Amino acid sequence: MTVMEQRGAYRPTPPPAWQPRTDPGPLLPDMRPYRVLGTETAAQADPALLRRLYAELVRGRRYNVQATALTKQGRLAVYPSSTGQEACEVAAALVLEERDWLFPSYRDTLAAVARGLDPVQALTLLRGDWHTGYDPHEHRVAPLCTPLATQLPHAVGLAHAARLKGDDVVALALVGDGGTSEGDFHEALNFAAVWQAPVVFLVQNNGFAISVPLAKQTAAPSLAHKAVGYGMPGRLVDGNDAAAVHEVLSDAVAHAREGGGPTLVEAVTYRIDAHTNADDATRYRGDAEVDTWRAHDPIALLEHELTERGLLDEDGKRAAHDAAEAMAADLRERMHQDPVLDPMDLFAHVYAEPTPQLREQQDRLRAELAAGAEADAEGTGR
Ligand SMILES: Cc1ncc(C[n+]2csc(CCOP(=O)(O)OP(=O)(O)O)c2C)c(N)n1
């Protein structure tokens, strides 16, 4: 006798009714990146905001040029320039309140500076001097993260903790297109959506992960589409349109603050410079492509709009450029001063309780430094 016969006749029944848990429709991004500048909606944009964005973009571009020059002068070990991406950098900083937190990657020095960080301190890590080089709590800017996407779970953790404590805090985390292929990206988005954490993810899709073009590292229809699988809205924006990026991020921050949960924003932009000063971009992309993006420059776009609306004249342009020059001169002067460093700082802020190995290394370094100082004093050298 078969099992079926023992149990009686098998009567097939339909499975329990299945419903999608969330309607994916409203989460899906519009496939046309949102734009403001050069469209009818531009007329509604606040003139004071547009002027502020312009001043910050001009300052930001000058910062990128100056920092890149400092690498050539041996004053900076490395600089990942955000030339061409200034609209994303500046908008990300300006949409946050003082109580909010920014989680940057190595490319986002400019966002940190636009948020108020001292331009020299913001470069400390890239100079290779001293840990992060700034107090993350002062302006609520987390350390610039070099391991890809690791800043994302940090942002979610902070945002979730703030919510549990009842603090009105939003975290905004920046990541590159390549970073979206990392496990940390997946885990951060999943946790953020499950917990409805007040966090905004801004992906700056600048076309490349060093030499790897987007098409070689993702098959997603757009990076904004990745949001839907986790149950959060995805939005696509023209990343060179400062007014559009500001608006989309402001909406996402407001949504998070109201308890609406996370949003993933993909800003379509382009890295005009090489990956860093250590990279030769001519080996993997052509001039024609770069020129196409130069013609869609974030500063030129905004300048055109402001000029058309009579909100910017030659004096206004000169004032923005003069302020940027003053910042660059100050940056140059201070970066040309040799910092006074204590090698023992290497061991500070590593662990609350140093491990026995670290203590041993610390003692050894202390002894070596003392012997060196003694030799210097005796004039014997070593
Ligand atoms: C976990 C990890 N893997 C690899 C690297 C080496 N790496 C540094 S930058 C980079 C490309 C990142 O590209 P993307 O996320 O698009 O950001 P972008 O540099 O274009 O801003 C890679 C692979 C790293 N820093 N961290």
The ligand as an SDF file (V2000), in Angstrom:
LIG
                    3D

 26 27  0  0  0  0  0  0  0  0999 V2000
   36.3230   46.9480   -0.4430 C   0  0  0  0  0  0  0  0  0  0  0  0
   37.1980   47.5950   -1.4710 C   0  0  0  0  0  0  0  0  0  0  0  0
   37.4930   46.9370   -2.6130 N   0  0  0  0  0  0  0  0  0  0  0  0
   38.2800   47.5180   -3.5410 C   0  0  0  0  0  0  0  0  0  0  0  0
   38.7920   48.7680   -3.3280 C   0  0  0  0  0  0  0  0  0  0  0  0
   39.7010   49.4160   -4.3700 C   0  0  0  0  0  0  0  0  0  0  0  0
   39.0040   50.5130   -5.0330 N   0  0  0  0  0  0  0  0  0  0  0  0
   39.2350   51.7840   -4.6500 C   0  0  0  0  0  0  0  0  0  0  0  0
   38.3090   52.8670   -5.5040 S   0  0  0  0  0  0  0  0  0  0  0  0
   37.5850   51.6440   -6.4120 C   0  0  0  0  0  0  0  0  0  0  0  0
   36.5490   51.9910   -7.4470 C   0  0  0  0  0  0  0  0  0  0  0  0
   35.3090   52.5290   -6.8500 C   0  0  0  0  0  0  0  0  0  0  0  0
   34.4640   53.0420   -7.8080 O   0  0  0  0  0  0  0  0  0  0  0  0
   33.0940   53.7340   -7.4630 P   0  0  0  0  0  0  0  0  0  0  0  0
   32.4230   53.0580   -6.3300 O   0  0  0  0  0  0  0  0  0  0  0  0
   32.3210   53.8720   -8.7110 O   0  0  0  0  0  0  0  0  0  0  0  0
   33.5080   55.1720   -6.9060 O   0  0  0  0  0  0  0  0  0  0  0  0
   34.3360   56.3510   -7.5720 P   0  0  0  0  0  0  0  0  0  0  0  0
   35.7900   56.1010   -7.2440 O   0  0  0  0  0  0  0  0  0  0  0  0
   34.0660   56.3370   -9.0290 O   0  0  0  0  0  0  0  0  0  0  0  0
   33.8460   57.5710   -6.9080 O   0  0  0  0  0  0  0  0  0  0  0  0
   38.0830   50.4130   -6.0580 C   0  0  0  0  0  0  0  0  0  0  0  0
   37.6810   49.1340   -6.6600 C   0  0  0  0  0  0  0  0  0  0  0  0
   38.4640   49.4230   -2.1240 C   0  0  0  0  0  0  0  0  0  0  0  0
   38.8760   50.6660   -1.8450 N   0  0  0  0  0  0  0  0  0  0  0  0
   37.6580   48.8260   -1.2200 N   0  0  0  0  0  0  0  0  0  0  0  0
  1  2  1  0
  2  3  1  0
  2 26  2  0
  3  4  2  0
  4  5  1  0
  5  6  1  0
  5 24  2  0
  6  7  1  0
  7  8  2  0
  7 22  1  0
  8  9  1  0
  9 10  1  0
 10 11  1  0
 10 22  2  0
 11 12  1  0
 12 13  1  0
 13 14  1  0
 14 15  2  0
 14 16  1  0
 14 17  1  0
 17 18  1  0
 18 19  2  0
 18 20  1  0
 18 21  1  0
 22 23  1  0
 24 25  1  0
 24 26  1  0
M  CHG  1   7   1
M  END
$$$$
